[in-house]
Amino acid sequence: MDKTPFHGWRRLATLIGILAICAGTTTSNRSCSGLGSSNNGGDGGDDPTFVATLQIQDTQGNVTDSFQRQELIQMILTVRNRRDTTETIDFTDSRTSDFVVVRANTDNVVWQLSKKSAAPSQTPTTLSFAPGESKTFTTTWDQIDDSGDQVRTGTYEARGVLVFDGFDSRPLRASQQGSPLESFTIN
């Protein structure tokens, strides 16, 4: 009795199963990447929907990475929809963006904008981005930490984000809705 045909069918069934698993994984990653009406801050995989950048400027609008003590620091977050379709992000309340500053090479938050701002309203908010659209969010930091003290001289890193699930507990977590850390020095 020849077992080859049965063996071939089993290989085919295994291959189909693997393809189904791969297709399910791709679908799962796509739905967890912050696409459509979500706000989970997924990393976006290899093809993120959004790209976020942070620019640090002095009060004259000059891009710089060096500031004097007590000098105001402007932070400009730009988030761009990379898709050719309208994309939305849902938020649980009226807070859509936030900014944090940490001591360089640490995850210890020195300052977080939302801790100094008025509490957001509990009204859910949605941001819609047209194809290729960029939105900009700006804040100015006076170098006062969350305890109300003037920060010390040294190197810091800043990040701007569209608030993603878990941001408040892990503000440096990778997310396509957040900029990479930008380093700057206070002299």
N, C-alpha and C positions, 0 to 999 in steps of 0.2 A: 504494500500500500504506500503510495507516494504522499508525503506530508507537505510538499512544497507549496501547493495552492493555498492550503490552510495557513501556512507560515506567512505567505505573501499578504493574505487578508489581515492577519494580525498586525503586520507591519503597517499596513494602510490605516487600520483602526488607531494604532498608536500615533501615527503621524497626524491624523485628523484630530485626535485628542490634544496633541501638543499645539497644533495650530489654534484650536478653540481656546486653550489656556492663554496663549500669546495674545489672541484677539481680545479676550476678556481683560487681560492685564493692561493692554493699550487703552481700552475703553475706561478702565478703572483709573489709570493715571490721568487721563484727559479730564475725567469728571472731578478729580481731586486737585486740579491744578489752578483753581481760581477762575476757571472759565465760566461764562454765562452768569447766572445769578447765584454766585457763591461768594463767600468771604472767608475761606479757610486758609488762604495764604500758602497754598502748596508751592513747591519749588518750580512747577511748570515743566519739569522734565527737560527734554532737549529743545523744545519749541515753546517757550513761554509766551503767554498772551500779552503780558505787560513787561516793560522794562523801566526801572526806576533809577534815577541818578540824583545825587545831591551836590550842590555847588555851595561853597562857603565864600562869603564876601565881607569886605569891610563896609562901613556905612556909606561910602562913596560909590559902592557897586563894583569895586575892583575885586576880582577873584584873588584870594591870597590864602596862605596857610600859616601866617604868622600874625599874632595880635599882641598888643600891649595889655597889661592888666587893666581891667575895668572898661576896656574898649568894647563897644557893641559888636556882636557877631551875627551877621545875617546868614540864614540857611534857606536855600531854595531847593525844594524837592520837585522834580519833574517826573511824571509818570506818563508813559506813552503806550497806547494800544497798538500792538504790532500786527494785528489782524486786519483783514479787509472786510470785517463784519463789525457791527456794533456790539460792544461787550459791556456788561454791567457788573458792578460789585455791590452786594448788599451789606449793610452795617446794622448792628443791633441797636444803635442809638444815633444821635446826631454827630458824634465824633467820627470824622472820616480820616483825618491824618494826625500824625504825631511825630515828635522829634525827640531823640535822646542823645546825651553826651556821656561818654565813659572815659575813664583814665585809659591811656593807650595800653593795649595788650591785656586788658582785663574785661570782665563782663559786669563790673560794678558800675551801676548807673549813678552818675554824679547829678544829672539834671534830666528831667522829663517834662516836656511842655505841658502835658495834660495834668500833671500834678500841681501846676501853678495856675491853670485855667479854671474858669467856672465849670461846674459839673455839666456834662452834656444832657440835653433833654432825652427822655426815654423813647422818643419817636424814632422808629427805624428809618434809615436813610439809604437811598440808592444813588450811586454815581453811574452815569452812562457815558461811555467813550465811543464816539463815532469812529469809523475805520481810520486808523493812523493818527487819531487825535491825541494830543498831549494836554495834560492839566498840570498846573503849577500851584504849589502850596508853599507859603513863605512864613517864616517866623524870625524874630530877633531875640538873641540871648544876651543878657547883661552880665554873664559870668558869675551869677549867683547860683549856688547849688541848691538842692532840694531842702537843705537844712536852713537856708537863708544866709549862708556865709559866702564871702568872696572866695572863689576857687584859687588854689595855689598856682604858681607858675609850673609849666611842664607841658607834656604832650598829651593831647586828648584825641578822641575819635568821635565823630558824630554820624548819625543815621537819621534819615527821614523815611516815613512809611505811610502807606494807606493802611489803616489799622486792620490787622489780620487776626484770626482766632489764635489766642494764646500769646498775643503781643505783650500784654502787661506782665505776664509771668516770665516770658523769654523774649525780650525785645531785640536780641541779636540773632535770633533764629533765622535761618535762610528762608527767604520768601521773595517771589517775584514782585510782590507789592512793597518791598523795602529796598532802599538803596544799599549799595556796599558802604562799608565804613569809610569815612573821609578823615584823614589825619590832619591835625593842626596844632600849633604851639602857642602857648601864652607865655610871654616874656616878662 
